[in-house]
């Protein structure tokens, strides 16, 4: 960290400018201070937490972090670099709109300049909030975001495509409702193909975030830009890639008694150089 630290307002302004284009930007998802610093050193312009990666990094399943734990993790990522940081705050740590609003207030206090709020309930029997409540929750989040002293970017996520029997028309309808409620960015994980991505981008006027990380449902930066996407997040994919490397190396040691992974690994000085520490 240098002696010319950016203010939260300056970070927020930079983050909002990224969404204004032109073109698309990638917002990778670190899970600790070291991965955040490495990504910053590689030249990315903003970072986002992943709820699943955040939870797994402390040995918990996705959805098992408390709000206090999620905010503590967010502070760690915020403090690691000078980049703007958004956070995956799941359903806002409560069903009621008032709970979501409180989460937004705490997110701003934690140093975040944006976050995502989803419409998943966490209840397998009723996985999505009913339309009226889903919209009310986003409206409450927007109101709380507008009340802070900097331009907090609120992203609304429609999750129906992650469940059986989903229809793209329902996704678009809900995203349009979230846009009308004031969301700054719109996001529907699980879009099946580029035609669906294009349809979503054409159906709304706010920037669309596309989540890379699902096998068979992830596309190149150029393809997503051509479809109209403004922001690309990576969800747990970088964390999974890192843990895959750990798993393969550990299995090589355990099962073969060999250390070939050393030849494939970056050196500590190389990592330090990228992290600029």
N, C-alpha and C positions, 0 to 999 in steps of 0.2 A: 504494500500500500504506500502511496506517495503522500507528500505533505499537502497536495492540492486536491483533497477529496471533494467529489461532487456532492452537492446537496441532493436530498431526496426529490426535490422539485425539479432539479436539473436532470436527474435520471428519468423521472417521469416524463418530462418533455421529450427526451431522446427516445424513450420507448414509444410514445404516441407518434412521433415523427416516423419511426420505422414502419408503422402501420399505414402511413399516408402514401407510401410508395416513393418513387415508382418501383414496380417489380415486387419480388417476393423476398422474405428473409427467413433464415432458419434459426429457431430458438431451441438449442439443445438443453437436455435435462441432466444436470449433475446431481450427485447424491451425497457429496461431502465437500469439504473445503478444497481438498486436493484436486478432485475432478473439476470443480468450479474454476480453480486457478488454471488448470491445464486448458480448459475450453476457452477461457479468456485469452490465454497466451496464444492460442491458435487463431485468434482474430474474430471470434463470434461477437456479435453486437449486443446480445441480451441473453439471459438465462431464465430457465423456468424449473421449478421443482416438479417432481413426479410423485404422486401420492404412494404408488406402489414401490418405487425405488427408495423413497424416504423411509417407508416402513420396513422394507427388507434390509436396509442398511443397519437397522438396529434389531434385526431378528424378529420382525413381526410381519403379519400378513397385511396386504392392502386393506384399508378401512379400519385397521385396529389402532391407529394413532389417535390420541386425544387431541383436542384443539390446542392445549398447552404444548404438547409434544410437537405438533405440526408447526406451531409458531416458533418454538425453540430451534427447530431444524431450519426454518426459513431465515431466522436471524443468522445462523451459521453460514448459509449460502450468501446472504446479503453482505456479510462482513468480509467474505473471502476476496471479493473483487470490487472494482468500480462500476461494473455493469449493472444496468437495470435488471431487476429480478421480479418475475411473476411467480405465482404459486398455484399448484393444483390443490384446491381446498375442498375437493369432493362435493358433498351436498351442503357444505357450510356448517357442519357439526350440529345440526338440529333440523327438525322438520318445519318449525314455525318460521315465518318470515322474520320475526324479531331476532331469532337465533342467527339467521343468515346475516342480518344487518350487523349484529355484534361481531361476527367473524370478520366482516369487511373492516370494521373499525380497528380490530386487533391486528389485521393484516397490515394496515397502513402504519400502525404504531410499531410493527416489527421491521419496518423499512422496505416493505414490498411496494411496488408501483403498479401492481396488477394482480389479478387472480382469476381462476375459473371456478364457476359454480355449476354443478350438474343437476339434472332432474331425476337421477336414480335415488330410490328410497333406501336401498339396502335390504329390503324385504323381498325374498324370493317369490312370495305369493302375489305381491303387488309391486313390481320392480320400478315402476315409474309413478311420479306424482300426477294426480289428475290435472287437467289443463289449467283450471282456475288457480289452484294452489301453486303449480309450477310457475305460472306467470307472476303471481303475487310475490313469490320468493325472489324472482329476478328483479321485480320492481323495487322490493325492499333493499336488495343489494345495490341497485343503481342509486337509490336515494342516499344510502350510507356512503357510497363512493363519491357522490357529488358533494357531500358535506365535508370531506377532507380538504386540506389546503393546497392540494396539487392534483394534476389530472390523472387520477387513478383509472386504469383500464380494466373494465369489467367484461369478462368473457363468459358467455352463457353456452352451456353444453346440452345438446339433446341426445339422449342415449338409447333411443328405441331400437336403433339398428344393431345393438349388441344383444338383443333378445329375439326369440323365435317369433315368427309371424309378423315381422316388421315391414312397414311400407315406406318408401321414400317420400311419398306425398305427406305422410304424417310428420316425418322429420322436417320437411320444408315448412309445413304449417306451423309447427312449434317454434322453429327458428324465426319465422316471421313475427310470431307473437312476442318472442324475446326481444327482437329488434324494436318492435313498437313499445315495449316496456323500457327501452333505453339502453340495452346492452351495447357495448362498444365493439365487440368482436363476437362472431358466431362460430360454432364448433359442433360437428356431429361425427364422433368416432365411429368407424366401421363402414364408411361409404364403400360400396362394393367395387366400383370401377370409375374410370375417368368421366364417363358420361354422367354418373351420379354427382361427382364432384362439380362438374360444369353446371349441372342443373341447380345445385345449391347456390353456387356463386352467382348465377344469373337471377335467382329468386329473391335475393336480399341485396341491400345497398351497403351494408357495413362489411368490413374486412372479414374474411373467412380463414379460420385456422384449420389446417389439415394435419392429422396425427399419423406420422409414420411409425410403424412398429408391428403391424399385423401382417403375417405372411400371406401373400397373394392379394393383399389390399393396400400395398404401399407402392408409390410411384416416384419417378425421378423428380428432381427440382424443376427441370425444364418442362416436364409434362404437367406438373401441378401449376406452374406459373402460367402456362398456356391455357389451362382450364379456368384461371381467374383467382387462384388462391393467393392470399397476401402473406400468410405466416404458416410456417411448417414447424411443428413440434415433434420431438422424437420419443416421447413417453418413456417407457422403461428400456428402450432398445439399447442405448449405450451401456446402461447398468448390466443388462443381460449379456451384452458382448464382453464386458469386462469379467463378469462372473463365469462366462463360458471359458475364457482363457484360464482363469484360476482352476476351474473344474478339470479341464483337459491336462493342465500341468500337474495337478495333484494326482490324477489318475495315472499319469505316466510314471510318476515317482512311486506310487503305491503298487501298481500292477506290473511294471516293467523294470523298476529299479534304475531307470535312466532319467537323464536331465536334458533331453533335446530341446525342451521349451526355452532353455537359456539362449539358444541360437536365434529364436524367434522373438525374443523380448527386447524392448527398449532398455537401455542402460539407465541407471539412476541419474547420472549427469544429464542424459538426454531429457528425462522427465523433469528434472530441476530446471533445465533451460526453458522448456515449454511453460512451466509454472511460474517462471521468473521470480524464483525465491533464492 
